[in-house]
Amino acid sequence: MSLSSVFHIAGTGMSAQSTRLNTISSNIANAETVSSSIDQTYRARHPVFATVFQQQAAEGGDRGSLFADQDQSGAGVQVLGVIEDQSSLTPRYEPNHPAADANGYVYYPNVNVVEEMADMISASRAFQTNVEMMNTAKQMMQRVLTLGQ
């Protein structure tokens, strides 16, 4: 693995963590939105990541072989998609609420703000770690260039 591939790997990690931070902010922003039906209520969303292996990256990213050879080194990370959390929503009996259904219930999203905040800190730290990796690789490359002086 060359130093230049470190930039690609860290870049894919930063991109994945950006996606994670975006979904977390969407979840927190919609944590208190209500609806009168289960189908229209916001559900928490979570990104799904997968390792891109060196052989897979050379072949053009065939998703069918993601876990074919676990012994090879990773060449980055990819976001497979963003899924909705299927845990139950929170119905609350609030008959005076403007969004209440015929039975007086409003439905709140399945977003746990405390978990989302912890996840946000984790994503932020992972992003910072990838930035530090890029800075370290840059410093190493600069030192290699000064060896001949």
Secondary structure, DSSP 8 states (H G I E B T S, - for coil): --HHHHHHHHHHHHHHHHHHHHHHHHHHHTTT--BSSTTTS---EEEEEEEEEHHHHHHT--GGGTTS-TTS-EEEEEEEEEEE--S--EEEE-TTSTT--TTSEEEE-S--HHHHHHHHHHHHHHHHHHHHHHHHHHHHHHHHHTTT-
